[in-house]
């Protein structure tokens, strides 16, 4: 009996990976102020080409509100091999080369698995997109995971919520990326003031390993 339970426990540890094999990638790009126009056009061409890659489930480009030099590419790939093939694609190499002179800092690519995710609906024009990096020391990872699950479950039920995803970074599982989309600024502000959001921030505060890095974006057409 004990041996059977141990085998069952081992088997169950593999269920999440099999059930959610998608690879979630957030790439942050900061351009020189003088290169925003040309750089954003290159990013849009790259986004459009990447959407045609085998295994691409989503590729979005967003621009930070109030900081037009900052962009993020939000992607989902069917699995790790599809993402690796994309990394080797000609248009990926072309983007890296063409942006070298336009970057204010090296691009920052974060590869994740989906931890608490909903539908993969596209971004609506005019919606408020929020991308937050949550960083806790490794000793607090296990305490942070259920808090993020609770926040995701509650936030997806709010009026005006279009997307609420919690992604867990693969090489540093104590780092998380939260991707949100809200119908408008009013919906986003109501979320900030909601009881479950404030509860999450209160619980997370003593455990954070860095400032709560929340950035607001708009989708780039």
N, C-alpha and C positions, 0 to 999 in steps of 0.2 A: 504493500500500500504506500509506504513512504517513498519507495523507488518510483512508483507511478506518479506521485505528486511532484517529485523532483523533475521527472521528464516533462510533465505538463507545464511546470513553471519555466523550464528552459524553452519549450516550444512557444509559450506565450511571449517571451521576450523578443521573438522575431516577428510578431504580428504587426506592430506599428510600422516597421520598415517596409513590410510587404504591402500593407494597406495604404501607405502614403509614400510611394517611391518618387514622387515628383521632387525636382530640385528647384528651390526658390532662390533667386539671385537679386540682390540690390547692389547697384553700382553707382557710386557718387562721382560726379565730374564737376570740377570747378575751373571755369575758364577765366582768362584775362578779360578785364572790362572791354578792351578794344577788340576782342575776338568773339563776342557773344553772338553777333549776327551770323558770321561764317561758321562758327562752331556749332551753333544750334541747328543750322541747315545740315551739317555733316551728321549730327546725332540723329536727326529725323530720317535721313537716308539709311543710316545703319539700322534704326528701329524697323523701318519698312522692309529692308532686306532680311533681317533676322526673323520676322514674322513668317517668312516663307521657308525657314529651315525646318527640316524634319524633326519632329518632337517638340516644337515650340507651342506652348499652350497660351502664353501671354508675353507681350513685350510692349511696355508702355514707357513714355518719356514724360517726365514732369519737371517743372521749373519752380524754384523756390520763390515764394511770395516775398517781395521786399528785397530779395537778393538775386537779381536776374542772372548773375554769373554762375549760379549753382544749379545743377541739374541732377536728376536721379533716373536711372533706368531700372524698371521693375519687371522682372521676367519670371516665368515659370517654364520649366522643361519637363518633359515626360519622365525622364530618368537621368541619371548621371552620365551615361554614354552619349545621350543626345546633347547635353550641355558641353561635354568635352569635344564632340564633333563641331559644335558651334564655335568653340574657342579656336579651333584650327581653320575655320572658314576664311575665305579670302576677304570678305567684307569686314570681318573682325580685325584682321591684320591691317587692312586698309585704314580703318578708323583709328587704330592706335598710332599708326605712322602719321596720318594727316593731322591729328590733334596735338602732336608733340609740341609744336611751337605755340599752341593756343592755350595750353594748360597753365593754370596758376599753381597747381600742385598735382602730384601723381594721382591717377584715378584710384578709387578705393572700392574694391569688389568684395562683397560679403556673400558667401554661399551657405544656404540654409536648407533645413527640412521644414515642412509644414507642421506646426504643433497644434494650433487651434485655428482652423481656417473654415471659411464658408464657400459660397459660390465664387466662380472665377469671372463674374460679370465685368465688362469693360468700364472704364471711367466715363462719367457723364460730363459733358461740357458745362463749365461753371461750377462744378463741385469742388469742395475743399478736400484736398488730399493731405494726409498727415503721415509722416514717416518718423518713427521714434526708435532710437537705439537705447535699449535697456541693458545696463552693464552691472552685474553684481559679482562680488568675489565668489570663487568656486564653492566655498563653504555654505553659501546662501542659495545656491542654484536650486536645490530640492525644495526649499521653502518658497522660492519665487515662481516656480512652474505652476502650482495650483492657483496662485494669485492671478497669474496671467490668463489661465483658463477661465476663472470666474469673471474676470474683466471682459474677456471676449464674449462669453455667453450672454452676459447682461447687456453689453454694448450693441450687439447685433439685434437686440429687441427694441432699441430706442427708435423713436420717430426720426426719420431723416438719415438713418444709417444705411449706406450703400455697400460698405465693405468693412470688415474688421478681421484682420489676419495677424496671428502671432506666429513668427518664424523663429526657429532655433538655429544658431550658427553651428555648422558642422565641426570646425576645428577648435571652437571655443564654446562649448555648450552652456556656459554661464553668461553668454551674450545673446540677446534676442533683438529682433527687429519687428516692430508693430506697424502694419500698414493699414491705414483707415481711409475711408472716403465718406464724406458727408454731403448731403444735398445742397447745403448752403452754410454761410457763416453762422447763422442763428442756430442751426442744428448742432454744429460743432461746439459753440459756446454753451449750449444746454448740456452737452455731453461732459464738458469740463466741469460744470457745476453739479452734475449728477452724484447722488450718494455713493453709487458703486465706484465711480471714478475717484472720488475723494478718499474712499476707504482704501482703494488700491494704493494711492499715493502715500497715504498715512502709513500703511504697512510696509511699503517698499522703501520709504525714506531712510530708515536706519540701516538698510542693507546695501544701498547703492554703492558701487565702486567708482562712480563718476557722476558728473552732472546729468540730469535727466534731459537727454538730447532730443527734443521734439521740434520738428521742422514742418512748416506748412508750405504746400506746393499747389500749383495749378497744372492741369493736364495740358500738354503741348499737342495741338492738332497735327 
